[in-house]
Amino acid sequence: MSSPATAFSSAHRLYVKSLYRRSLKNALDWTIRRDLWRAEAMQIRAEFEANRDIHDPRLLARVLEQAEARLAEFKHPDPVIAPTAPGGTKWERNLPPSTAPVYDHEAGGHH
């Protein structure tokens, strides 16, 4: 049986992972070159590591709220989207033909 602290830790861990990944993705939207982005990624990691041992729920909520606000503030206006991802330039391009039956207009008796 899991204690409430364990359940909170599990949900919290998933949320922090999501926030971390979104922060990295946003930094990559601003910096295309991976060698320059790597320095920014290490800085983001250091910020997350600095707040790793916070156990006070109120302080933790404030830190996460500030991180979300910073992420929203620096969100790229035209983010990089993979071409085949939804919203990308090749999304649903050249779809395979439909396998639905073809309607025969002449067989219906309407000429």
HELIX and SHEET records of a PDB file:
HELIX    1   1 PRO A    4  TRP A   30  1                                  27    
HELIX    2   2 ARG A   34  ALA A   50  1                                  17    
HELIX    3   3 PRO A   57  GLU A   73  1                                  17    
END                                                                             
